[in-house]
Amino acid sequence: MRIHVVAAVLRDRDGRVLLAERCNDPAFSGLWEFPGGKTDPRETPELALRRELAEELGIEAVRFERLQALDYDYPNRLVHLDFFLVTEWQSQVRPMDGQALRWVLPAELKTEELMPANGALVELLQSLSNSPAWRATAAGA
């Protein structure tokens, strides 16, 4: 059975995206990911995204759009991921679970530092970040 997961690509005014260090998962210790988590059974991906961002980062997502969906098979779990680009939110981003956070430009993303499923998004983000629209859109609170 596949686990349905939502993940947020928060983009700030400088075109950087937010990464969170993976916590409480010895199999992937030291890796980074886009914030998010599992959807509840009766939750839409959009509601799950809002809930996860409030729980993990203390923010309320205001403007977002689906970027990419994919299935990924880890040795111990099968996941379906919905990635969302979040360009506007309320409140300051803060690590609610004590996880390390860092802002990076898409060109600086390194797939070997990311959870394997998140690495599939790197090429898309690097391509999008070269467009004028990426740089022109303001984000954040």
Contacts in CASP RR format, 6 or more apart in sequence:
PFRMAT RR
TARGET T0000
AUTHOR 0000-0000-0000
METHOD contacts of the structure
MODEL  1
MRIHVVAAVLRDRDGRVLLAERCNDPAFSGLWEFPGGKTDPRETPELALR
RELAEELGIEAVRFERLQALDYDYPNRLVHLDFFLVTEWQSQVRPMDGQA
LRWVLPAELKTEELMPANGALVELLQSLSNSPAWRATAAGA
1 78 0 8 1.000
2 71 0 8 1.000
2 78 0 8 1.000
2 79 0 8 1.000
2 80 0 8 1.000
3 38 0 8 1.000
3 77 0 8 1.000
3 78 0 8 1.000
3 79 0 8 1.000
3 80 0 8 1.000
4 38 0 8 1.000
4 39 0 8 1.000
4 45 0 8 1.000
4 48 0 8 1.000
4 79 0 8 1.000
4 80 0 8 1.000
4 82 0 8 1.000
5 36 0 8 1.000
5 37 0 8 1.000
5 38 0 8 1.000
5 39 0 8 1.000
5 79 0 8 1.000
5 80 0 8 1.000
5 81 0 8 1.000
5 82 0 8 1.000
6 36 0 8 1.000
6 37 0 8 1.000
6 39 0 8 1.000
6 45 0 8 1.000
6 48 0 8 1.000
6 49 0 8 1.000
6 52 0 8 1.000
6 81 0 8 1.000
6 82 0 8 1.000
6 83 0 8 1.000
6 84 0 8 1.000
7 33 0 8 1.000
7 34 0 8 1.000
7 35 0 8 1.000
7 36 0 8 1.000
7 37 0 8 1.000
7 81 0 8 1.000
7 82 0 8 1.000
7 83 0 8 1.000
7 84 0 8 1.000
7 118 0 8 1.000
8 18 0 8 1.000
8 34 0 8 1.000
8 35 0 8 1.000
8 36 0 8 1.000
8 49 0 8 1.000
8 52 0 8 1.000
8 53 0 8 1.000
8 61 0 8 1.000
8 64 0 8 1.000
8 83 0 8 1.000
8 84 0 8 1.000
8 86 0 8 1.000
9 17 0 8 1.000
9 18 0 8 1.000
9 34 0 8 1.000
9 67 0 8 1.000
9 83 0 8 1.000
9 84 0 8 1.000
9 85 0 8 1.000
9 86 0 8 1.000
9 121 0 8 1.000
9 125 0 8 1.000
10 17 0 8 1.000
10 18 0 8 1.000
10 35 0 8 1.000
10 57 0 8 1.000
10 86 0 8 1.000
10 89 0 8 1.000
10 93 0 8 1.000
10 139 0 8 1.000
10 140 0 8 1.000
11 17 0 8 1.000
11 85 0 8 1.000
11 86 0 8 1.000
11 87 0 8 1.000
11 134 0 8 1.000
11 137 0 8 1.000
11 139 0 8 1.000
12 18 0 8 1.000
12 103 0 8 1.000
12 139 0 8 1.000
12 140 0 8 1.000
13 138 0 8 1.000
13 139 0 8 1.000
13 140 0 8 1.000
14 103 0 8 1.000
14 105 0 8 1.000
15 105 0 8 1.000
15 106 0 8 1.000
15 129 0 8 1.000
15 134 0 8 1.000
15 135 0 8 1.000
15 139 0 8 1.000
16 103 0 8 1.000
16 104 0 8 1.000
16 105 0 8 1.000
17 34 0 8 1.000
17 103 0 8 1.000
17 104 0 8 1.000
17 105 0 8 1.000
17 106 0 8 1.000
17 109 0 8 1.000
17 125 0 8 1.000
18 34 0 8 1.000
18 35 0 8 1.000
18 57 0 8 1.000
18 93 0 8 1.000
18 101 0 8 1.000
18 102 0 8 1.000
18 103 0 8 1.000
19 32 0 8 1.000
19 33 0 8 1.000
19 34 0 8 1.000
19 101 0 8 1.000
19 102 0 8 1.000
19 103 0 8 1.000
19 104 0 8 1.000
19 114 0 8 1.000
20 32 0 8 1.000
20 33 0 8 1.000
20 34 0 8 1.000
20 35 0 8 1.000
20 56 0 8 1.000
20 95 0 8 1.000
20 99 0 8 1.000
20 100 0 8 1.000
20 101 0 8 1.000
21 30 0 8 1.000
21 31 0 8 1.000
21 32 0 8 1.000
21 33 0 8 1.000
21 99 0 8 1.000
21 100 0 8 1.000
21 101 0 8 1.000
22 28 0 8 1.000
22 29 0 8 1.000
22 30 0 8 1.000
22 31 0 8 1.000
22 32 0 8 1.000
22 33 0 8 1.000
22 99 0 8 1.000
22 115 0 8 1.000
23 97 0 8 1.000
23 98 0 8 1.000
23 99 0 8 1.000
27 76 0 8 1.000
28 115 0 8 1.000
31 113 0 8 1.000
31 114 0 8 1.000
31 115 0 8 1.000
32 102 0 8 1.000
32 113 0 8 1.000
32 114 0 8 1.000
32 115 0 8 1.000
32 118 0 8 1.000
33 114 0 8 1.000
33 115 0 8 1.000
33 118 0 8 1.000
34 83 0 8 1.000
34 118 0 8 1.000
34 121 0 8 1.000
35 52 0 8 1.000
35 53 0 8 1.000
35 56 0 8 1.000
35 57 0 8 1.000
36 49 0 8 1.000
36 52 0 8 1.000
36 53 0 8 1.000
36 56 0 8 1.000
37 48 0 8 1.000
37 52 0 8 1.000
37 56 0 8 1.000
38 48 0 8 1.000
39 45 0 8 1.000
39 48 0 8 1.000
40 48 0 8 1.000
40 51 0 8 1.000
43 51 0 8 1.000
45 66 0 8 1.000
45 82 0 8 1.000
45 84 0 8 1.000
46 64 0 8 1.000
46 84 0 8 1.000
49 61 0 8 1.000
49 64 0 8 1.000
49 82 0 8 1.000
49 84 0 8 1.000
49 86 0 8 1.000
50 60 0 8 1.000
50 61 0 8 1.000
53 59 0 8 1.000
53 60 0 8 1.000
53 61 0 8 1.000
53 86 0 8 1.000
53 89 0 8 1.000
54 60 0 8 1.000
55 96 0 8 1.000
55 97 0 8 1.000
56 95 0 8 1.000
56 96 0 8 1.000
56 97 0 8 1.000
56 99 0 8 1.000
57 93 0 8 1.000
57 94 0 8 1.000
57 95 0 8 1.000
57 96 0 8 1.000
57 101 0 8 1.000
58 91 0 8 1.000
58 93 0 8 1.000
58 94 0 8 1.000
58 96 0 8 1.000
59 89 0 8 1.000
59 90 0 8 1.000
59 91 0 8 1.000
59 92 0 8 1.000
59 93 0 8 1.000
59 141 0 8 1.000
60 89 0 8 1.000
60 90 0 8 1.000
60 91 0 8 1.000
61 84 0 8 1.000
61 86 0 8 1.000
61 88 0 8 1.000
61 89 0 8 1.000
62 88 0 8 1.000
62 89 0 8 1.000
62 90 0 8 1.000
63 86 0 8 1.000
63 87 0 8 1.000
63 88 0 8 1.000
63 89 0 8 1.000
64 84 0 8 1.000
64 85 0 8 1.000
64 86 0 8 1.000
64 87 0 8 1.000
64 88 0 8 1.000
65 84 0 8 1.000
65 85 0 8 1.000
65 87 0 8 1.000
66 82 0 8 1.000
66 83 0 8 1.000
66 84 0 8 1.000
66 85 0 8 1.000
67 83 0 8 1.000
67 84 0 8 1.000
67 85 0 8 1.000
67 121 0 8 1.000
67 124 0 8 1.000
68 83 0 8 1.000
68 120 0 8 1.000
68 121 0 8 1.000
68 124 0 8 1.000
69 80 0 8 1.000
69 81 0 8 1.000
69 82 0 8 1.000
69 83 0 8 1.000
70 80 0 8 1.000
70 81 0 8 1.000
70 83 0 8 1.000
70 117 0 8 1.000
70 120 0 8 1.000
71 78 0 8 1.000
71 79 0 8 1.000
71 80 0 8 1.000
71 81 0 8 1.000
72 78 0 8 1.000
72 79 0 8 1.000
72 81 0 8 1.000
72 116 0 8 1.000
72 117 0 8 1.000
72 120 0 8 1.000
73 79 0 8 1.000
74 116 0 8 1.000
74 117 0 8 1.000
79 117 0 8 1.000
81 117 0 8 1.000
83 121 0 8 1.000
86 139 0 8 1.000
87 137 0 8 1.000
87 138 0 8 1.000
87 139 0 8 1.000
87 140 0 8 1.000
88 138 0 8 1.000
88 139 0 8 1.000
88 140 0 8 1.000
88 141 0 8 1.000
89 139 0 8 1.000
89 140 0 8 1.000
89 141 0 8 1.000
90 141 0 8 1.000
91 141 0 8 1.000
92 141 0 8 1.000
93 101 0 8 1.000
95 101 0 8 1.000
105 129 0 8 1.000
106 122 0 8 1.000
106 125 0 8 1.000
106 126 0 8 1.000
106 128 0 8 1.000
106 129 0 8 1.000
107 126 0 8 1.000
107 129 0 8 1.000
109 119 0 8 1.000
109 122 0 8 1.000
109 125 0 8 1.000
109 126 0 8 1.000
111 119 0 8 1.000
111 122 0 8 1.000
114 122 0 8 1.000
128 134 0 8 1.000
129 135 0 8 1.000
END
